Structures are given as structure tokens and as C-alpha cells.
Amino acid sequence: MAMQSDVQASAPLTATGQVTNNAGTPANLGRIRIKSLYVVPGSTAGSVVFRDNGASGDILLTLNTPAVANAGAYSVIIPGEGILVETNLHGTVSNTASVVVFYG
């Protein structure tokens, strides 16, 4: 079985906005597949809502985060080929310290 694509890591998403590559550019990653997430929760329960095509685009994933500040980060593995993002990935962050997106 051939590898679908190289996996890359985003810059940590700490506030609502476009997900960028690890260097912080470009604002639009284009067509990607979300493979996994590395989440650092906040001190209160929160969430991260991922959308395709900006803040008002289609919701791809809502990730609820627990209230476990200083209790450590955790990983979320997306099954199969991942979640397809057609145009660009936007995250709305609420009471979550940071999220790193692994994509290909």
C-alpha cells in the first residue's frame, strides 16, 4: 500500500483563525486531510470547531476539550484517510490552550 501523502504539522492554534503551517504561513493550506490532533486543554471545559472555507464554512469537526489544565496534553487520531478539507482550514477555539493539526 502506498503512502497517501507526507504528514506535516501546523503551527499551534491558540486563538480563532486560519490554521497555518509550522512556519506560520500560508494562511490557506489548501486541500488537505486532517490526520490527527495534539490538544492542550484549558482550565475550563472548551471546544475547537474546525470548518472548511473560513469562519462561516461547513463544520468538519467539533472537538470538546475537558477542564484539565496542567494535566497534560492528549492526541486525537482520525481514522481512515482523515477528514478532507477542500479549500482551507479554520478553527474556532474556546477555552483550549492550543491545538496542533497533523495533516497530509
C-alpha positions in Angstrom: 0.0 0.0 0.0 1.4 3.4 -1.0 1.6 6.3 1.3 -1.2 8.9 0.5 1.0 11.9 1.3 3.6 13.3 3.6 2.3 14.3 7.0 3.0 17.8 8.2 2.3 19.7 11.4 0.6 23.0 11.8 1.6 25.9 13.9 -0.1 25.7 17.3 -3.6 27.2 17.0 -4.2 29.2 20.2 -6.9 31.6 19.0 -9.7 31.5 16.5 -8.4 31.8 12.9 -6.9 30.0 9.9 -4.7 27.0 10.6 -1.2 27.7 9.2 1.8 25.6 8.6 4.6 25.2 11.2 6.4 28.3 9.9 3.2 30.3 10.3 2.5 30.6 6.6 0.5 30.4 4.3 -2.9 31.4 5.8 -4.5 29.0 3.4 -3.2 25.4 3.5 -5.4 24.5 0.6 -6.8 21.0 0.1 -5.6 18.7 2.9 -6.7 15.8 5.1 -6.6 16.1 8.9 -4.8 13.1 10.2 -4.6 13.7 13.9 -4.6 16.5 16.6 -2.5 17.3 19.6 -4.6 19.1 22.1 -3.6 21.1 25.2 -6.7 21.7 27.2 -7.5 24.9 29.2 -8.5 25.4 32.8 -12.2 25.1 32.0 -14.1 22.9 29.5 -13.9 24.2 26.0 -14.0 23.2 22.3 -12.4 23.6 19.0 -14.6 23.8 15.9 -12.9 23.1 12.6 -14.5 24.5 9.4 -13.8 24.3 5.7 -13.6 27.6 3.9 -13.4 30.1 6.7 -15.3 31.0 9.9 -18.7 30.6 8.3 -17.9 27.4 6.3 -19.1 23.9 6.7 -18.3 22.3 10.1 -16.0 19.4 9.7 -15.3 18.5 13.3 -16.3 19.8 16.8 -13.8 18.7 19.4 -14.9 19.2 23.0 -12.0 19.6 25.4 -12.1 18.8 29.1 -11.2 21.1 32.0 -7.8 19.6 32.9 -5.3 22.5 33.0 -1.8 21.3 33.8 -2.9 17.7 33.5 -1.2 17.2 30.2 -2.0 17.2 26.5 -3.5 14.4 24.5 -3.7 13.1 21.0 -6.8 12.5 18.8 -6.2 10.1 15.9 -8.6 10.5 12.9 -9.4 7.1 11.4 -9.2 6.0 7.8 -7.8 8.6 5.4 -8.6 11.5 7.7 -11.0 14.4 7.3 -11.0 16.1 3.9 -10.6 19.9 3.8 -11.4 21.2 0.4 -10.3 24.8 0.5 -8.8 26.0 3.8 -9.0 25.0 7.5 -10.3 27.4 10.1 -10.5 26.7 13.8 -12.7 28.4 16.4 -11.0 28.0 19.7 -12.9 28.3 23.0 -11.2 27.6 26.4 -8.5 25.5 24.9 -4.8 26.4 25.3 -3.7 25.1 21.9 -4.2 22.5 19.1 -1.6 21.3 16.6 -3.1 19.7 13.4 -1.3 16.9 11.7 -2.3 16.9 8.0 -1.3 15.5 4.7 
